[in-house]
C-alpha cells in the first residue's frame, strides 16, 4: 500500500537524523585520537592498529547485514546498531583513558565498527526504498547529512578538547544523546525495506530467497561493477580524510592550522555537492553526473599535486571535494535499484567500497614515503579514472519520476 506524503516526509526526515548521528559518532572519536594516543602511549603505528578495530568490525557488520535485514527488517537493525554502536564507542573511551587498556579500547572499537557497518547498509537500504517511494533522487542529501554530522561532531570534540573534558565523559554524553535522538526518530521508519508489491514478484521466488540467494549477489556483474565505482570514489573521499591536511603541510609547506582549514574546505565542498547534486541527478541521470564527477575530481587532484601555488591548490581541493561527493551515495542508490535484492546488493557494494578505507591509508602512506605525499596521491587519480570508466554500469534500471509535483 502506497504511503501518504506526510508519512513519506517523516520517513525521509528520520533518515536525515540517523545519517547525521552516524557522522557525529565517527567524528567524535576521530577528532580525539590524539588524546587516546597520549593516554595509551601509542606510536603512529600503534594508532593504525587501534583504528583497524573499527575497519575490521565494519567489514563484519557489512557482511552479515543483509542476513540481519532479511531476518528482522531494517528498522530493527538500525535501532540495535545505534544502541550497540555508541555503547561500544563508550567502552573504547573507558578502555583508553580510565582502564588504560589497549585490548579493551580496540574491542570497543570493533563493536562500534560492526554496529556502524550493519547500520550503514540498513539506512542506505531504507533510504533507497524511501527514494523509490517519493520518486526522486534523495540519497546524496542523506549522505550530506552524514557530512553535516561529521562537521558537528568534530566541532563538539574540538570544544571538549579545549575545555579538557575527559574523553569518557565526552563520548558517553554523545552516546546518550545519540540513543535518545535515534529512539525519537526511528519510529518513523518503514519497518521493512520492500514489500512483495514493490518487488513486483512473489517473494518466495525472488533472487534474495534464503542466505544462499543473498550470497549469490556476489556473482552479479552489475553489482561488482557498481562496487568498483564505489571503491574508486570511496578511496577518493577517504584519502582526503586521511591525508589532505598532511599533504598541504608536507607537500605545499603550509602550517598545520592551514592544513586543517583546507580539509574543512574539502568537507564543505563535499557537503555542497551532495546537497546540490540531486537536481543534477534528476535532470541528467546517474551516468553523466558520475562521469562529470570523476572529471572534476581528477582535475582537482591534478591541480593539488602539480601546481605549487597554495591558493590554486585550494581551488583544486574544492573541485576534488565536489567530484568526490556523489560517487558513494549514487552507488548505493544504484545497488538498491531492484527492491528484491536491495539489502544483499547494498551490503556487497558497501563491502567492496570499505576496502578503500581499509587499504587506502597504509598504501598511500607507503607511496608517500617513497615518492612524496603529493605524488603518492596519484594512486587516487587512477581509481577516480576507474570509477569514471565504469560509471555506465550504474545506469538506472527503473527511471525515477521527475515531475515538479514529486519534488517536495
VOPAGU-2260 file (C-alpha; in pm, 1 decimal, decimal comma):
REM VOPAGU-2260
SITE   aa  ch    i         X         Y         Z
SITE  UNK   A    0       0,0       0,0       0,0
SITE  UNK   A    1     135,1     340,5    -101,4
SITE  UNK   A    2     223,1     572,4     184,4
SITE  UNK   A    3      75,0     920,5     214,8
SITE  UNK   A    4     301,0    1222,6     159,8
SITE  UNK   A    5     325,7    1310,7     534,5
SITE  UNK   A    6     439,1     955,5     611,5
SITE  UNK   A    7     699,1     963,8     335,6
SITE  UNK   A    8     827,3    1300,9     457,6
SITE  UNK   A    9     852,0    1180,1     818,8
SITE  UNK   A   10    1039,8     870,7     698,4
SITE  UNK   A   11    1276,8    1090,1     496,7
SITE  UNK   A   12    1337,0    1331,5     785,8
SITE  UNK   A   13    1408,3    1048,3    1027,6
SITE  UNK   A   14    1675,1     921,6     788,9
SITE  UNK   A   15    1831,3    1268,1     782,9
SITE  UNK   A   16    1871,0    1245,1    1160,7
SITE  UNK   A   17    2005,2     888,9    1153,7
SITE  UNK   A   18    2267,0     963,1     887,6
SITE  UNK   A   19    2379,2    1267,2    1089,6
SITE  UNK   A   20    2408,5    1056,2    1405,9
SITE  UNK   A   21    2645,8     815,9    1228,6
SITE  UNK   A   22    2865,8    1108,9    1126,4
SITE  UNK   A   23    2861,3    1258,5    1475,8
SITE  UNK   A   24    2972,8     932,2    1636,5
SITE  UNK   A   25    3256,5     869,5    1393,8
SITE  UNK   A   26    3389,9    1227,2    1410,1
SITE  UNK   A   27    3361,8    1241,2    1790,7
SITE  UNK   A   28    3612,2     959,4    1816,5
SITE  UNK   A   29    3836,8    1057,8    1524,7
SITE  UNK   A   30    3884,0    1413,9    1647,3
SITE  UNK   A   31    4010,3    1293,1    1984,4
SITE  UNK   A   32    4256,8    1031,8    1865,2
SITE  UNK   A   33    4549,3    1246,8    1994,0
SITE  UNK   A   34    4401,1    1218,4    2344,6
SITE  UNK   A   35    4370,5     841,4    2306,4
SITE  UNK   A   36    4725,9     816,0    2176,7
SITE  UNK   A   37    4865,3    1019,0    2466,5
SITE  UNK   A   38    4669,3     822,9    2725,2
SITE  UNK   A   39    4780,8     483,4    2594,3
SITE  UNK   A   40    5129,9     597,0    2493,7
SITE  UNK   A   41    5085,4     486,7    2132,3
SITE  UNK   A   42    5317,9     527,9    1837,3
SITE  UNK   A   43    5183,5     618,3    1493,1
SITE  UNK   A   44    5188,3     250,3    1400,5
SITE  UNK   A   45    5000,4     159,2    1718,7
SITE  UNK   A   46    4729,4     412,4    1632,3
SITE  UNK   A   47    4693,7     244,8    1293,7
SITE  UNK   A   48    4644,7     -92,5    1463,4
SITE  UNK   A   49    4388,3      58,7    1700,6
SITE  UNK   A   50    4190,5     212,3    1414,7
SITE  UNK   A   51    4198,1    -122,2    1234,4
SITE  UNK   A   52    3949,7    -235,2    1502,1
SITE  UNK   A   53    3684,5      -8,0    1350,3
SITE  UNK   A   54    3763,7    -121,8     996,0
SITE  UNK   A   55    3764,0    -492,5    1081,8
SITE  UNK   A   56    3441,2    -461,3    1278,0
SITE  UNK   A   57    3281,2    -267,2     993,0
SITE  UNK   A   58    3359,3    -539,3     739,2
SITE  UNK   A   59    3199,9    -796,7     970,0
SITE  UNK   A   60    2889,7    -582,5    1013,6
SITE  UNK   A   61    2862,4    -524,2     639,3
SITE  UNK   A   62    2889,5    -893,4     557,7
SITE  UNK   A   63    2612,1   -1003,5     796,2
SITE  UNK   A   64    2385,1    -701,7     745,8
SITE  UNK   A   65    2177,7    -841,9     457,6
SITE  UNK   A   66    2102,9   -1156,2     660,1
SITE  UNK   A   67    2001,9    -948,3     963,3
SITE  UNK   A   68    1776,8    -730,5     747,4
SITE  UNK   A   69    1612,2   -1039,2     596,8
SITE  UNK   A   70    1553,1   -1175,9     946,3
SITE  UNK   A   71    1425,4    -871,1    1135,9
SITE  UNK   A   72    1396,2    -576,3     891,8
SITE  UNK   A   73    1586,6    -252,1     852,8
SITE  UNK   A   74    1422,2     -64,0    1137,5
SITE  UNK   A   75    1518,1    -324,2    1396,7
SITE  UNK   A   76    1874,7    -347,8    1267,0
SITE  UNK   A   77    1912,2      31,7    1275,3
SITE  UNK   A   78    1767,7      51,9    1626,6
SITE  UNK   A   79    2002,5    -203,7    1775,8
SITE  UNK   A   80    2303,2     -82,2    1577,4
SITE  UNK   A   81    2255,0     273,1    1705,9
SITE  UNK   A   82    2234,0     140,9    2062,1
SITE  UNK   A   83    2525,0    -103,2    2044,8
SITE  UNK   A   84    2749,7     130,0    1842,7
SITE  UNK   A   85    2754,8     422,5    2089,1
SITE  UNK   A   86    2797,1     180,1    2378,9
SITE  UNK   A   87    3092,9      19,8    2201,1
SITE  UNK   A   88    3247,5     362,3    2146,2
SITE  UNK   A   89    3197,1     444,5    2514,2
SITE  UNK   A   90    3369,9     118,2    2605,8
SITE  UNK   A   91    3661,8     217,9    2383,7
SITE  UNK   A   92    3684,7     558,0    2555,6
SITE  UNK   A   93    3676,4     399,4    2901,6
SITE  UNK   A   94    3937,2     146,8    2793,6
SITE  UNK   A   95    4164,7     418,4    2658,3
SITE  UNK   A   96    4150,3     662,9    2948,6
SITE  UNK   A   97    4005,3     500,5    3261,8
SITE  UNK   A   98    4134,0     144,2    3233,4
SITE  UNK   A   99    4430,5     245,0    3012,9
SITE  UNK   A  100    4387,9     -84,8    2831,4
SITE  UNK   A  101    4470,3    -121,5    2461,7
SITE  UNK   A  102    4276,3    -453,0    2429,3
SITE  UNK   A  103    3961,7    -302,6    2582,5
SITE  UNK   A  104    3987,5       3,8    2358,1
SITE  UNK   A  105    4029,2    -198,5    2038,2
SITE  UNK   A  106    3748,0    -435,4    2143,6
SITE  UNK   A  107    3515,8    -138,9    2193,5
SITE  UNK   A  108    3611,6      -0,8    1853,1
SITE  UNK   A  109    3545,5    -339,4    1689,9
SITE  UNK   A  110    3195,9    -343,3    1842,8
SITE  UNK   A  111    3139,9      12,8    1724,3
SITE  UNK   A  112    3265,8     -77,3    1375,9
SITE  UNK   A  113    3039,3    -382,5    1347,9
SITE  UNK   A  114    2736,4    -177,6    1450,5
SITE  UNK   A  115    2836,5     101,5    1211,4
SITE  UNK   A  116    2870,4    -144,0     921,6
SITE  UNK   A  117    2529,5    -300,7     982,9
SITE  UNK   A  118    2371,4      42,2    1027,8
SITE  UNK   A  119    2537,8     173,8     711,6
SITE  UNK   A  120    2375,1     -91,5     493,6
SITE  UNK   A  121    2038,7     -67,8     670,0
SITE  UNK   A  122    1999,2     309,3     645,2
SITE  UNK   A  123    2107,3     303,3     281,2
SITE  UNK   A  124    1854,6      29,5     202,6
SITE  UNK   A  125    1583,2     222,9     385,6
SITE  UNK   A  126    1695,9     543,1     212,7
SITE  UNK   A  127    1679,2     378,2    -130,2
SITE  UNK   A  128    1328,8     249,1     -54,1
SITE  UNK   A  129    1222,4     597,5      54,4
SITE  UNK   A  130    1380,2     739,5    -262,5
SITE  UNK   A  131    1178,1     498,5    -478,2
SITE  UNK   A  132     857,7     574,4    -289,9
SITE  UNK   A  133     898,2     952,1    -322,5
SITE  UNK   A  134    1003,0     920,7    -685,9
SITE  UNK   A  135    1313,4    1140,6    -696,1
SITE  UNK   A  136    1682,8    1127,3    -611,1
SITE  UNK   A  137    1744,1    1189,9    -240,9
SITE  UNK   A  138    2035,5     963,2    -149,6
SITE  UNK   A  139    2302,0    1235,9    -186,7
SITE  UNK   A  140    2111,1    1452,1      61,9
SITE  UNK   A  141    2114,4    1165,8     314,1
SITE  UNK   A  142    2491,5    1146,9     276,8
SITE  UNK   A  143    2515,0    1525,5     303,5
SITE  UNK   A  144    2358,7    1491,6     648,8
SITE  UNK   A  145    2630,3    1238,8     733,1
SITE  UNK   A  146    2883,7    1505,8     634,3
SITE  UNK   A  147    2698,6    1766,9     840,0
SITE  UNK   A  148    2703,1    1527,4    1135,3
SITE  UNK   A  149    3076,6    1479,4    1086,4
SITE  UNK   A  150    3133,6    1854,9    1098,2
SITE  UNK   A  151    2914,8    1889,9    1408,5
SITE  UNK   A  152    3088,7    1600,1    1581,6
SITE  UNK   A  153    3431,3    1744,2    1505,6
SITE  UNK   A  154    3332,3    2088,2    1636,9
SITE  UNK   A  155    3195,6    1943,2    1961,7
SITE  UNK   A  156    3507,0    1731,4    2000,4
SITE  UNK   A  157    3728,9    2035,8    1948,0
SITE  UNK   A  158    3532,9    2221,0    2215,9
SITE  UNK   A  159    3560,4    1934,5    2464,9
SITE  UNK   A  160    3932,8    1912,8    2391,6
SITE  UNK   A  161    3969,5    2285,4    2455,8
SITE  UNK   A  162    3773,3    2257,6    2782,0
SITE  UNK   A  163    3967,9    1944,8    2881,4
SITE  UNK   A  164    3652,8    1735,9    2917,6
SITE  UNK   A  165    3754,6    1374,7    2991,7
SITE  UNK   A  166    3721,5    1151,6    2686,0
SITE  UNK   A  167    3489,4     904,7    2859,3
SITE  UNK   A  168    3255,5    1187,5    2964,0
SITE  UNK   A  169    3252,7    1337,0    2614,2
SITE  UNK   A  170    3192,1    1005,4    2433,0
SITE  UNK   A  171    2945,6     886,2    2698,0
SITE  UNK   A  172    2746,9    1208,9    2659,2
SITE  UNK   A  173    2745,7    1171,8    2279,8
SITE  UNK   A  174    2623,1     812,2    2325,3
SITE  UNK   A  175    2330,9     916,3    2546,6
SITE  UNK   A  176    2224,5    1197,5    2313,9
SITE  UNK   A  177    2258,3     972,9    2008,0
SITE  UNK   A  178    2046,9     694,0    2154,5
SITE  UNK   A  179    1774,4     937,8    2261,0
SITE  UNK   A  180    1771,0    1103,7    1916,9
SITE  UNK   A  181    1763,2     763,3    1747,0
SITE  UNK   A  182    1467,9     642,2    1954,0
SITE  UNK   A  183    1279,6     962,2    1873,9
SITE  UNK   A  184    1344,9     920,8    1500,5
SITE  UNK   A  185    1345,4     550,3    1422,8
SITE  UNK   A  186     972,4     507,1    1484,8
SITE  UNK   A  187     903,5     698,1    1162,8
SITE  UNK   A  188    1096,0     447,6     951,6
SITE  UNK   A  189     913,0     189,6     749,6
SITE  UNK   A  190     975,0    -145,4     923,0
SITE  UNK   A  191    1074,1    -339,7     608,1
SITE  UNK   A  192    1279,2    -222,4     309,3
SITE  UNK   A  193    1045,2    -367,2      48,1
SITE  UNK   A  194     715,0    -542,6       8,2
SITE  UNK   A  195     607,9    -807,0    -238,8
SITE  UNK   A  196     402,9    -545,6    -419,4
SITE  UNK   A  197     705,7    -321,6    -464,6
SITE  UNK   A  198     914,4    -607,4    -594,4
SITE  UNK   A  199     651,6    -696,3    -848,6
SITE  UNK   A  200     702,3   -1064,5    -788,8
SITE  UNK   A  201     634,5   -1345,8    -550,0
SITE  UNK   A  202     881,8   -1301,9    -267,2
SITE  UNK   A  203     913,7   -1673,1    -234,1
SITE  UNK   A  204    1067,2   -1696,2    -577,6
SITE  UNK   A  205    1278,3   -1379,6    -558,1
SITE  UNK   A  206    1651,1   -1388,6    -611,6
SITE  UNK   A  207    1717,1   -1298,2    -249,5
SITE  UNK   A  208    1539,9   -1608,3    -117,5
SITE  UNK   A  209    1747,9   -1756,4     166,1
SITE  UNK   A  210    2106,9   -1690,9     261,8
SITE  UNK   A  211    2240,3   -1869,6     -46,6
SITE  UNK   A  212    2035,1   -1636,9    -264,1
SITE  UNK   A  213    2169,9   -1332,8     -81,7
SITE  UNK   A  214    2528,2   -1455,8    -125,0
SITE  UNK   A  215    2465,7   -1516,8    -496,1
SITE  UNK   A  216    2451,1   -1141,2    -546,9
SITE  UNK   A  217    2832,1   -1152,8    -545,9
SITE  UNK   A  218    2809,8   -1329,3    -884,0
SITE  UNK   A  219    2607,7   -1044,3   -1035,2
SITE  UNK   A  220    2839,8    -846,6   -1270,9
SITE  UNK   A  221    2640,4    -523,6   -1230,1
SITE  UNK   A  222    2680,9    -539,2    -852,6
SITE  UNK   A  223    3056,5    -590,5    -882,7
SITE  UNK   A  224    3097,5    -303,2   -1129,5
SITE  UNK   A  225    2893,6     -70,0    -907,3
SITE  UNK   A  226    3115,1    -184,5    -621,2
SITE  UNK   A  227    3420,6     -79,3    -823,0
SITE  UNK   A  228    3266,0     264,6    -880,9
SITE  UNK   A  229    3207,3     297,6    -507,3
SITE  UNK   A  230    3558,2     164,2    -436,6
SITE  UNK   A  231    3713,4     433,6    -655,0
SITE  UNK   A  232    3504,1     714,8    -509,1
SITE  UNK   A  233    3538,8     589,9    -150,6
SITE  UNK   A  234    3915,9     580,6    -197,7
SITE  UNK   A  235    3894,1     936,2    -330,5
SITE  UNK   A  236    3695,7    1053,3     -27,4
SITE  UNK   A  237    3889,0     850,6     228,0
SITE  UNK   A  238    4230,3     960,3     105,0
SITE  UNK   A  239    4130,3    1322,5     160,9
SITE  UNK   A  240    4007,3    1241,4     511,2
SITE  UNK   A  241    4336,8    1075,7     599,7
SITE  UNK   A  242    4599,4    1265,0     402,4
SITE  UNK   A  243    4480,1    1604,0     274,5
SITE  UNK   A  244    4583,2    1811,6     575,7
SITE  UNK   A  245    4916,3    1628,5     587,0
SITE  UNK   A  246    4967,3    1681,4     212,1
SITE  UNK   A  247    4911,2    2054,6     248,6
SITE  UNK   A  248    5167,2    2077,3     530,4
SITE  UNK   A  249    5430,9    1844,2     385,9
SITE  UNK   A  250    5371,2    1897,9      14,7
SITE  UNK   A  251    5273,0    2265,4      -1,9
SITE  UNK   A  252    5462,4    2381,2     310,4
SITE  UNK   A  253    5162,7    2535,2     486,1
SITE  UNK   A  254    5129,9    2546,6     862,7
SITE  UNK   A  255    4913,8    2293,1    1048,6
SITE  UNK   A  256    4613,0    2524,1    1105,3
SITE  UNK   A  257    4604,4    2598,2     731,5
SITE  UNK   A  258    4618,6    2225,9     656,1
SITE  UNK   A  259    4322,7    2166,7     886,4
SITE  UNK   A  260    4136,4    2458,2     729,2
SITE  UNK   A  261    4190,5    2317,5     379,1
SITE  UNK   A  262    4046,8    1984,8     494,8
SITE  UNK   A  263    3743,8    2178,7     617,7
SITE  UNK   A  264    3715,8    2329,6     269,3
SITE  UNK   A  265    3710,8    1977,7     123,3
SITE  UNK   A  266    3435,1    1858,7     360,3
SITE  UNK   A  267    3231,2    2171,8     287,1
SITE  UNK   A  268    3267,8    2118,3     -88,7
SITE  UNK   A  269    3152,8    1758,6     -49,2
SITE  UNK   A  270    2850,3    1864,8     154,2
SITE  UNK   A  271    2755,7    2131,1    -102,4
SITE  UNK   A  272    2799,8    1878,6    -382,6
SITE  UNK   A  273    2568,6    1630,5    -213,6
SITE  UNK   A  274    2302,2    1887,9    -135,8
SITE  UNK   A  275    2307,9    2033,4    -486,3
SITE  UNK   A  276    2371,2    1711,4    -674,3
SITE  UNK   A  277    2015,0    1582,6    -652,7
SITE  UNK   A  278    1893,6    1839,5    -905,4
SITE  UNK   A  279    2163,9    1733,7   -1148,9
SITE  UNK   A  280    2072,5    1367,7   -1098,7
SITE  UNK   A  281    1703,6    1439,9   -1153,9
SITE  UNK   A  282    1779,1    1630,6   -1473,5
SITE  UNK   A  283    2063,1    1432,5   -1632,1
SITE  UNK   A  284    2061,4    1089,5   -1466,7
SITE  UNK   A  285    2336,6     898,4   -1290,0
SITE  UNK   A  286    2580,0     819,8   -1569,4
SITE  UNK   A  287    2651,5    1175,5   -1695,5
SITE  UNK   A  288    2672,4    1303,8   -1338,2
SITE  UNK   A  289    2916,4    1030,1   -1234,5
SITE  UNK   A  290    3132,8    1096,3   -1539,8
SITE  UNK   A  291    3146,0    1469,6   -1474,5
SITE  UNK   A  292    3215,1    1399,2   -1105,9
SITE  UNK   A  293    3512,9    1182,3   -1196,7
SITE  UNK   A  294    3646,4    1452,5   -1430,4
SITE  UNK   A  295    3609,9    1721,8   -1161,1
SITE  UNK   A  296    3784,7    1506,1    -901,8
SITE  UNK   A  297    4064,5    1428,6   -1146,8
SITE  UNK   A  298    4116,3    1795,9   -1236,1
SITE  UNK   A  299    4118,4    1884,8    -867,6
SITE  UNK   A  300    4373,6    1617,7    -783,4
SITE  UNK   A  301    4599,4    1714,1   -1073,7
SITE  UNK   A  302    4585,0    2076,4    -959,3
SITE  UNK   A  303    4665,6    1987,8    -598,8
SITE  UNK   A  304    4950,9    1754,8    -694,9
SITE  UNK   A  305    5124,7    1955,9    -964,7
SITE  UNK   A  306    5053,4    2326,1    -901,6
SITE  UNK   A  307    5286,6    2464,7    -630,0
SITE  UNK   A  308    5073,5    2775,1    -560,0
SITE  UNK   A  309    4871,2    2726,4    -241,9
SITE  UNK   A  310    4560,5    2923,2    -338,2
SITE  UNK   A  311    4537,5    2741,5    -671,2
SITE  UNK   A  312    4585,8    2410,2    -490,1
SITE  UNK   A  313    4290,6    2503,8    -266,6
SITE  UNK   A  314    4077,1    2554,6    -578,7
SITE  UNK   A  315    4185,9    2203,9    -674,6
SITE  UNK   A  316    4069,8    2080,0    -333,4
SITE  UNK   A  317    3726,5    2235,6    -393,2
SITE  UNK   A  318    3699,9    2055,3    -728,2
SITE  UNK   A  319    3819,6    1733,1    -565,2
SITE  UNK   A  320    3550,8    1762,2    -296,3
SITE  UNK   A  321    3274,3    1837,1    -545,7
SITE  UNK   A  322    3385,7    1547,7    -765,4
SITE  UNK   A  323    3403,9    1301,4    -477,4
SITE  UNK   A  324    3069,0    1398,9    -329,5
SITE  UNK   A  325    2823,5    1190,4    -530,1
SITE  UNK   A  326    3002,7     862,4    -605,2
SITE  UNK   A  327    2921,9     677,6    -282,6
SITE  UNK   A  328    2554,4     780,7    -247,6
SITE  UNK   A  329    2480,1     726,6    -617,8
SITE  UNK   A  330    2642,4     384,2    -592,8
SITE  UNK   A  331    2415,3     297,7    -300,0
SITE  UNK   A  332    2108,5     404,0    -499,0
SITE  UNK   A  333    2219,1     200,0    -799,4
SITE  UNK   A  334    2282,2    -108,1    -586,8
SITE  UNK   A  335    1928,9     -83,5    -446,3
SITE  UNK   A  336    1750,7     -41,8    -782,7
SITE  UNK   A  337    1590,4    -387,3    -755,6
SITE  UNK   A  338    1396,7    -387,9    -427,4
SITE  UNK   A  339    1404,1    -769,3    -415,2
SITE  UNK   A  340    1783,1    -774,8    -379,9
SITE  UNK   A  341    1842,0    -429,2    -232,0
SITE  UNK   A  342    1978,4    -540,1     107,3
SITE  UNK   A  343    2216,3    -800,6     -38,4
SITE  UNK   A  344    2333,2    -569,2    -318,8
SITE  UNK   A  345    2394,0    -270,1     -90,8
SITE  UNK   A  346    2578,7    -497,6     152,4
SITE  UNK   A  347    2804,8    -628,3    -126,5
SITE  UNK   A  348    2870,7    -285,9    -278,4
SITE  UNK   A  349    2939,4    -126,7      60,7
SITE  UNK   A  350    3178,1    -409,7     149,5
SITE  UNK   A  351    3374,9    -354,5    -172,9
SITE  UNK   A  352    3377,5      20,0    -105,6
SITE  UNK   A  353    3501,5     -22,3     250,1
SITE  UNK   A  354    3810,0    -199,6     118,8
SITE  UNK   A  355    3922,8     152,2      23,5
SITE  UNK   A  356    3903,9     263,2     386,3
SITE  UNK   A  357    4097,7     -49,2     494,1
SITE  UNK   A  358    4385,9     -41,2     247,5
SITE  UNK   A  359    4387,7     323,5     138,4
SITE  UNK   A  360    4568,5     490,7     431,1
SITE  UNK   A  361    4863,4     247,8     455,1
SITE  UNK   A  362    4909,6     222,1      77,1
SITE  UNK   A  363    4919,3     599,1      27,7
SITE  UNK   A  364    5142,6     628,8     333,8
SITE  UNK   A  365    5386,1     376,3     186,1
SITE  UNK   A  366    5385,9     552,0    -151,1
SITE  UNK   A  367    5427,0     886,2      21,2
SITE  UNK   A  368    5742,9     765,7     195,6
SITE  UNK   A  369    5886,6     653,0    -138,3
SITE  UNK   A  370    5791,0     937,1    -373,9
SITE  UNK   A  371    5644,5    1213,2    -154,6
SITE  UNK   A  372    5288,6    1251,0     -32,9
SITE  UNK   A  373    5168,2    1457,1    -330,2
SITE  UNK   A  374    5296,2    1204,0    -581,2
SITE  UNK   A  375    5150,7     928,5    -364,0
SITE  UNK   A  376    4807,5    1077,6    -430,7
SITE  UNK   A  377    4847,4     984,6    -799,6
SITE  UNK   A  378    4707,7     644,5    -699,5
SITE  UNK   A  379    4381,7     822,1    -612,6
SITE  UNK   A  380    4378,5     966,6    -963,5
SITE  UNK   A  381    4398,3     615,6   -1110,2
SITE  UNK   A  382    4099,6     497,5    -904,5
SITE  UNK   A  383    3898,5     808,1    -995,5
SITE  UNK   A  384    3957,1     718,8   -1359,7
SITE  UNK   A  385    3843,0     362,4   -1286,1
SITE  UNK   A  386    3519,2     490,8   -1135,5
SITE  UNK   A  387    3460,4     711,6   -1438,7
SITE  UNK   A  388    3520,4     425,7   -1683,8
SITE  UNK   A  389    3265,1     200,6   -1512,0
SITE  UNK   A  390    3008,1     475,8   -1446,2
SITE  UNK   A  391    2771,5     344,8   -1716,9
SITE  UNK   A  392    2714,2      33,9   -1503,8
SITE  UNK   A  393    2517,5     248,8   -1256,2
SITE  UNK   A  394    2252,3     336,3   -1516,0
SITE  UNK   A  395    1900,3     340,9   -1373,2
SITE  UNK   A  396    1709,3      13,8   -1407,1
SITE  UNK   A  397    1381,7     196,4   -1344,8
SITE  UNK   A  398    1388,4     572,6   -1414,4
SITE  UNK   A  399    1272,8     790,1   -1126,2
SITE  UNK   A  400     984,9    1025,6   -1182,3
SITE  UNK   A  401    1095,6    1385,4   -1243,2
SITE  UNK   A  402     775,4    1585,1   -1212,4
SITE  UNK   A  403     772,7    1901,3   -1004,2
SITE  UNK   A  404     479,8    1766,8    -809,0
SITE  UNK   A  405     703,7    1496,5    -660,9
SITE  UNK   A  406     996,7    1725,1    -592,3
SITE  UNK   A  407     871,9    1831,2    -249,9
